[in-house]
Each structure stands twice: as C-alpha cells, then as structure tokens.
Amino acid sequence: MPQDSAHLRKPLSFVRRSNKLKPSYQRSWDAALGQELLDVPHGDRDTSVAPGFSIDWEAEYSRFGGHGNTPLIVEIGSGSGEAVSAAAANNPKTNFLAIEVYRPGAAQLAARIRREGLTNVRVACIDAVELMDHLLPAASVAELWIFFPDPWHKKKHNKRRLVQPAFVEKAARVIAPGGRWRLATDWSDYAVQMREVISASSSFTNPHAGERAGEESPLTRVRLEDLDARSLGKETHPLPLEEALDHEGGWAPRFEGRVLTDFEAKALNVGRQIFDLTYLRSE
Ligand SMILES: C[S@@+](CC[C@H](N)C(=O)[O-])C[C@H]1O[C@@H](n2cnc3c(N)ncnc32)[C@H](O)[C@@H]1O
C-alpha cells in the first residue's frame, strides 16, 4: 500500500482550530516565505508535502550567510519558537529546522528569526510525519527535539499522540548513528509512554537508564500526590508509596539547552512535574 494512503487513515497529532493569520502575522509570513519560512508545496492537505518535492538541505542553509555542511537539529512542534531560536543564537555553527503546523506560531517564529538576524534556522509549517517520511534523508539529523508535544491525555485521544511505535521507526531512520533524541513532557502518562516505546526499540539506548528511580523519580512524585489530576482541579487519587514507586527510572536531567518556555512555566505554575528524556541512536 502506498505510504501516503496508509498515513491518511491515521489520526493526526493536531487539530487546527483557528489557523487564520492576523494582519501583522500575515505580513511576517509573506516576508519570510521562501526565506526563513520554507515554501513547501502541499499535497492533499495543507500540512502535507506534494509528491516528488525534495529539499537540498545543504544548499538551503548556505543561503543568506549560513553554512550548509554543519550538524542539523530538528525541533518538532516549536510553537512560537522560544526554544529553537535561543538554541540557534547560542549555537551559530549548528543548523536548526523548526516544524510547526500552527500557522500563527510559524509566522511568529519566522519574524523572530528575522528580528534576531539568525541565519541558521528555517521553519516549515507542515506535519512532522510528512517531514520525516518525505523531506529528511536517512541519518541526516544530529538531534531530534520534541518538547511538550500535545498530550492528548484523555484515553480516547491517546491514539493522536505523536510519540508511538511507528513514529519511533521514523525517528530511527532520520537520526544519524550516535545522534540524540531529546524529549520533554509535563504529562506523566505520556512520559511513561515515551519511555516504553523508545526503550522497546533496538535503534535507541538510554544513557540515563536506571537514573532517577524510586523516590528520586518525578513519576513517583506525581503518583504520590496525583499531581496530574490536581493540576486540572480534579479529584485526586494519590497512591501509597509502595505502589507509587517508579522502580525503572531512566529520566534524563533537565537538558541545559532547553530554555523555559511560556508553556513550561504555565505547567510549573499549576504544580506539574517535568520529565526530560534523552536517547542515543545506536551506532
Ligand atoms: C503543547 S505545544 C508546545 C510548544 C513548544 N514546544 C513549547 O514547549 O512551548 C505543541 C505544539 O506542537 C505542534 N504540533 C502538534 N503536532 C504536530 C505535528 N504533527 N507536526 C508539527 N507540529 C505539531 C502544535 O501545533 C503545538 O504548537
């Protein structure tokens, strides 16, 4: 079966409610299109990639003063780009690609890149799954970042989560051997899902396996006080210590290259725990 039709039947990891651009964002969009903002011809959806379209990444990053032949870091779901633009400013010899389906976010990020004079960031307003399947060559990515993907925390919506077994295979294809996959989430049950599905893949190893286990684990803390339910103002069902203990651990220390975004600050304000995960693409 062609890959496209198989993908179309899968639920998307996003719902685009208001996607219209206000005039200032439209101006940023128009100014950036074909420059900081990649002009990707769409397929049957406006977040898909037209069949046969490809990008010469080295040539793309060599334009307006950048360098083509340097490591590439891809951030999926960049929002308005707080994390990726800070990282790009701190690492001028690394190229960054920000993927965001939400048009106002992509427009804001494109404007931010221009304002800050960053030559090493490009934005694409497409579905990350399309990027992985059609635009990124095998082993072309030094690091893949997914910080606070939409949690889809209701059971019936879990299938929309981005990080699941089929996506792990896509990540394994594009990340170069020795490269890293960094993730963060404020939703404990998604953190457990990430740990489970990535650890199950023979393509990745966890350099922090066994770390932050037991009483040190953020998962234990969440379970002891039912912090996820509490943060939503719901009735809580705390577990006793022996049931709450996360014996497995494997959580990474906070990645120092990840700046505090508004999204994370809001999560912390309502008492949520942050889980960082890092995996190495096996050689
Ligand atoms: C909860 S926000 C987090 C934004 C940002 N990473 C932060 O920490 O502030 C998740 C973002 O992922 C984007 N997103 C969800 N699914 C996506 C996909 N398949 N491809 C690209 N972006 C996606 C959403 O539009 C949203 O902006």
The ligand as an SDF file (V2000), in Angstrom:
LIG
                    3D

 27 29  0  0  0  0  0  0  0  0999 V2000
    1.9230   21.9910   23.5080 C   0  0  0  0  0  0  0  0  0  0  0  0
    2.6690   22.8230   22.2000 S   0  0  0  0  0  0  0  0  0  0  0  0
    4.3450   23.0420   22.7440 C   0  0  0  0  0  0  0  0  0  0  0  0
    5.0880   24.1200   22.0160 C   0  0  0  0  0  0  0  0  0  0  0  0
    6.5680   24.3010   22.3710 C   0  0  0  0  0  0  0  0  0  0  0  0
    7.3330   23.1000   22.1000 N   0  0  0  0  0  0  0  0  0  0  0  0
    6.7520   24.7380   23.8010 C   0  0  0  0  0  0  0  0  0  0  0  0
    7.3640   23.9970   24.5770 O   0  0  0  0  0  0  0  0  0  0  0  0
    6.3260   25.8400   24.1380 O   0  0  0  0  0  0  0  0  0  0  0  0
    2.7900   21.5430   20.9600 C   0  0  0  0  0  0  0  0  0  0  0  0
    2.9780   22.0890   19.5480 C   0  0  0  0  0  0  0  0  0  0  0  0
    3.1490   21.0100   18.6240 O   0  0  0  0  0  0  0  0  0  0  0  0
    2.5030   21.3410   17.4050 C   0  0  0  0  0  0  0  0  0  0  0  0
    2.2720   20.0740   16.6820 N   0  0  0  0  0  0  0  0  0  0  0  0
    1.4570   19.0670   17.0480 C   0  0  0  0  0  0  0  0  0  0  0  0
    1.5160   18.0580   16.1680 N   0  0  0  0  0  0  0  0  0  0  0  0
    2.4140   18.4310   15.2100 C   0  0  0  0  0  0  0  0  0  0  0  0
    2.9090   17.8130   14.0160 C   0  0  0  0  0  0  0  0  0  0  0  0
    2.4880   16.5950   13.6460 N   0  0  0  0  0  0  0  0  0  0  0  0
    3.8100   18.4720   13.2720 N   0  0  0  0  0  0  0  0  0  0  0  0
    4.2350   19.7180   13.6420 C   0  0  0  0  0  0  0  0  0  0  0  0
    3.8030   20.3600   14.7580 N   0  0  0  0  0  0  0  0  0  0  0  0
    2.9060   19.7260   15.5330 C   0  0  0  0  0  0  0  0  0  0  0  0
    1.2520   22.0660   17.8570 C   0  0  0  0  0  0  0  0  0  0  0  0
    0.7110   22.8900   16.8420 O   0  0  0  0  0  0  0  0  0  0  0  0
    1.7770   22.8840   19.0530 C   0  0  0  0  0  0  0  0  0  0  0  0
    2.2170   24.1540   18.6690 O   0  0  0  0  0  0  0  0  0  0  0  0
  1  2  1  0
  2  3  1  0
  2 10  1  0
  3  4  1  0
  4  5  1  0
  5  6  1  0
  5  7  1  0
  7  8  2  0
  7  9  1  0
 10 11  1  0
 11 12  1  0
 11 26  1  0
 12 13  1  0
 13 14  1  0
 13 24  1  0
 14 15  1  0
 14 23  1  0
 15 16  2  0
 16 17  1  0
 17 18  1  0
 17 23  2  0
 18 19  1  0
 18 20  2  0
 20 21  1  0
 21 22  2  0
 22 23  1  0
 24 25  1  0
 24 26  1  0
 26 27  1  0
M  CHG  2   2   1   9  -1
M  END
$$$$
